[in-house]
Amino acid sequence: MTLKHSLRRGTARVTEPWILFPLIALLLLAAIWGTTFGVIRVKTSAAQHAAAMSTRDLLNTYEAQVVRALREIDLTLNLVKYWRERPVDRQTLADLKTKGLLPPDLLFVVSIADRTGAIVDSTRPIDRQQVVDQETVRKLRNGDDLIIGRLPRGPTGEGKLKFSRRLNTPDGMFDGFVMVAVDADYFVSGYDTERLGKRGVLGLLGADGVFRVRRTGDAVFSGDTADYISAVAGDDDAAATISKSPWDGARRWTSARELYGFPLAVLVGLSVDEQMAAAHAQTKTYLLWAAIGSIVVAVLTGLLGRMSWQLAESRRREGETKLQNARRVEYL
C-alpha cells in the first residue's frame, strides 16, 4: 500500500501544471534541437563530401589538359633534336615551320641555342642579346633530362615557361639545346570561376617543390614553394583532404598528381570557406527556425500551463467554497 501510495503521489505531482508543462516544453525543445543539429550534420557532411569529390574530378580534367600540352611540347623537342642531330645539311626552324611540323608559334616559340646558351635560330625574330640562364645550360650540359625553367617569384605577367632538351654532336658531346617557350598562364587558362570559385587554385608544381605557375581567381603567380612529396602522397582515387596552403594560408581541399614522364605535378584546390558558404548559410537558417520554434513552444506551453494552473486554482477554490458551505449547513 505504501508503494502504491507513493506512486500515486508521484504521478499526481508530475501531472501538476507547474511540473507537467515545463516537462513537455523540455521534451519538445530537445526534439527540435536534436533534429536541427542532426540535419545540420548531414548537410555539412554532404557539402564536404561533394567538395572533396569535385576537387578530384577537377584534377582529372586539369591533368588531361596539361598532359596534352606537355606531350605536344615534348614531341616538338624530340622532333627538333632528331632533325638537328642528323648527319646531313642543316636547315632552319623556318623550314620545319613551313612544312607544318612545328606547333603554332602564337603559343609555342621554338628556339635553338648554342653551347653558351645564346639563341641561334628561332621561329620568332632573334634577339642577339638573348641568352638562356647559365643554370639551365649547366643542367643540360650534364644530363639528358627534360629541363623546365623557373620564373621569378611573384606575379607571372607575360613570363614564359621554357622547356629544353640537350643537343649532341655525332660523338655525343654537348652541342647546345632546343627550347620551347610557352606563356606560363597558358597552363592555368582553364581556371573556371564557376567551379573553382575566386579562391580556388590551379597549379603546375615542379618536382623541386617550386610552382612553375599558379592561379587563384584572376591572379597568376610563379615561384611559390610547397612540399612536393606531401602534395603528391596518397591514393589517386581518394577524395581530397583539407590542408592549409603554404603560399597564402587559406584552407582548401587540395589534390595533386604526378605527371608520368615529366618532373611536374598538377595541383587543384577548392577554398573551404567558399565551398561551405551555402552549407553555413543553411545552418544559420536552420538555427533561426529552431530558435523561432523554441520560442513558440515556450510561449504556448507557458500559456497552456498558466491556463491549466488557473483552472486548477479555480476548481480548488470552488471545492473549498462548497466544503465551507456544507460545513455551515451542518452547523445550522
Secondary structure as the mmCIF struct_conf table of DSSP 4:
data_model
#
loop_
_struct_conf.conf_type_id
_struct_conf.id
_struct_conf.beg_label_comp_id
_struct_conf.beg_label_asym_id
_struct_conf.beg_label_seq_id
_struct_conf.end_label_comp_id
_struct_conf.end_label_asym_id
_struct_conf.end_label_seq_id
HELX_RH_AL_P HELX_RH_AL_P1 THR A 2 VAL A 14
TURN_TY1_P TURN_TY1_P1 THR A 15 THR A 15
BEND BEND1 GLU A 16 GLU A 16
HELX_RH_AL_P HELX_RH_AL_P2 PRO A 17 GLU A 85
BEND BEND2 ARG A 86 VAL A 88
HELX_RH_AL_P HELX_RH_AL_P3 LEU A 93 THR A 98
TURN_TY1_P TURN_TY1_P2 LYS A 99 GLY A 100
BEND BEND3 LEU A 102 LEU A 102
TURN_TY1_P TURN_TY1_P3 ASP A 105 LEU A 107
STRN STRN1 PHE A 108 ALA A 113
TURN_TY1_P TURN_TY1_P4 ARG A 115 THR A 116
BEND BEND4 GLY A 117 GLY A 117
STRN STRN2 ALA A 118 ALA A 118
STRN STRN3 ILE A 119 SER A 122
BEND BEND5 THR A 123 ARG A 124
TURN_TY1_P TURN_TY1_P5 ARG A 128 GLN A 129
STRN STRN4 VAL A 131 VAL A 131
HELX_RH_AL_P HELX_RH_AL_P4 GLN A 134 ASN A 142
BEND BEND6 ASP A 145 ASP A 145
STRN STRN5 ILE A 147 ILE A 148
HELX_LH_PP_P HELX_LH_PP_P1 LEU A 151 PRO A 152
BEND BEND7 ARG A 153 ARG A 153
STRN STRN6 GLY A 154 PRO A 155
TURN_TY1_P TURN_TY1_P6 GLY A 157 GLU A 158
STRN STRN7 LYS A 160 ASN A 168
TURN_TY1_P TURN_TY1_P7 PRO A 170 ASP A 171
BEND BEND8 GLY A 172 GLY A 172
STRN STRN8 PHE A 174 ASP A 183
HELX_RH_3T_P HELX_RH_3T_P1 ALA A 184 VAL A 188
TURN_TY1_P TURN_TY1_P8 SER A 189 GLY A 190
HELX_RH_AL_P HELX_RH_AL_P5 THR A 193 LEU A 196
BEND BEND9 LYS A 198 ARG A 199
STRN STRN9 VAL A 201 GLY A 206
TURN_TY1_P TURN_TY1_P9 ALA A 207 ASP A 208
BEND BEND10 GLY A 209 GLY A 209
STRN STRN10 VAL A 210 VAL A 210
STRN STRN11 PHE A 211 THR A 216
TURN_TY1_P TURN_TY1_P10 GLY A 217 ASP A 218
STRN STRN12 ALA A 219 SER A 222
STRN STRN13 THR A 225 THR A 225
HELX_RH_AL_P HELX_RH_AL_P6 TYR A 228 VAL A 232
BEND BEND11 GLY A 234 GLY A 234
TURN_TY1_P TURN_TY1_P11 ASP A 236 ASP A 237
BEND BEND12 ALA A 238 ALA A 238
HELX_LH_PP_P HELX_LH_PP_P2 ALA A 239 ALA A 240
STRN STRN14 THR A 241 LYS A 244
TURN_TY1_P TURN_TY1_P12 PRO A 246 ASP A 248
STRN STRN15 ARG A 251 GLU A 258
HELX_LH_PP_P HELX_LH_PP_P3 LEU A 259 LEU A 259
TURN_TY1_P TURN_TY1_P13 TYR A 260 GLY A 261
BEND BEND13 PHE A 262 PRO A 263
STRN STRN16 LEU A 264 SER A 271
HELX_RH_AL_P HELX_RH_AL_P7 VAL A 272 GLN A 275
TURN_TY1_P TURN_TY1_P14 MET A 276 MET A 276
HELX_RH_AL_P HELX_RH_AL_P8 ALA A 277 TYR A 331
#
